[in-house]
Amino acid sequence: MDLKQLKTFIRVAETGSLSKASDRLRLAQPALSRQIKLLEAEIGMPLFIRYGRGMQMTEAGQELLARVAGLVHQLETSIDDVRSLRTVPSGTVALGMMPTVSYVLAARLARRVAAELPGISLRIVEGYAGHLVDWLHRGDVDATLLYGPSSDLHLRVTDLLYEELVLVGPSTARLDAEVPMPVAALAGLELVLPSRSHGLRAVVETAAQKARIDLTVRFEADSFRVLKDLVEAGLGYTVLPISAIRREERAGLFKTAPLEKPKVTRQIILALPSSRTDTRATRALVDLVIDEIATLVANGDWVAVPSAELRGRNGSAAPPQA
């Protein structure tokens, strides 16, 4: 048994056809058929049932595919990584971010990638937390920033920071950034929030449950830009981290007030798939992401309480708060 046989087997299993596998591998069908027959002879049982329009896996074939597909992918990735040891990390890395995080981090991270990781092509994928988890599992993104806690996620996770959320209203709102407002007061406001499938909505609704109130959601907006536009137009209030609306607040477009009883916070984590081995490029980018977030927090550009990981980067002594 050799790697070529296994790669041929995987490609035929994926396509269900020798002809399609031949097109993808750019090898003649007789050569592929010979590789499959050699593998079947070594295993001692058929892996496919041949029929006029294709090839269907047997039970043995399905069992072999489940056991070797991930291993072969990891082996190929490992070989590529070792080959590139004499060079800087290179390749494309897709990083997922929620819109409120992208607002703070994306441009600054891209500048650092351009300056410090010239061999890496960064693809920033913006989406809400539920979508980002699915994309990570499917392999559409290599790493992603998400809402915590991480206990329910079957992923490799690094805790990053805790951030307070504030009530955000239009410029005409009677809100004061120095005067906290109880969460119970949200019951008397018309709100603009993302739909229930997204992490920010879940954080707000959990706080409302603790305060024993019902929320009046006047508009739902799964676009961060639309959500802010509706608030600016005076159509309702929303709840956001201060980092996500800092520029607009300074420009006088929004008024804000801290929330209390209970204090409303969100946790940000960085997640990687547990079923795939990271490339050198992914590892280098993840390290840069953590370093840049630590720098933002240390400089006060991202008002948040750092996790132990970030405290190790920026020297902060403040403990994380839930």
Secondary structure, DSSP 8 states (H G I E B T S, - for coil): --HHHHHHHHHHHHHT-HHHHHHHHT--HHHHHHHHHHHHHHHTS-SEEEETTEEEE-HHHHHHHHHHHHHHHHHHHHHHHHHTTTS---EEEEEEE-HHHHHHHHHHHHHHHHHH-TTEEEEEEE--HHHHHHHHHHTS-SEEEEES--TT--EEEEEEEEEEEEEEEETTS---TTS-EEGGGGGGSEEEE--TTSHHHHHHHHHHHHHT---EEEEE-SSHHHHHHHHHTTS-BEEEEGGGSHHHHHTTSEEEEEEESS--EEEEEEEEESSS---HHHHHHHHHHHHHHHHHHHHTSS--EE-HHHHHHH--------
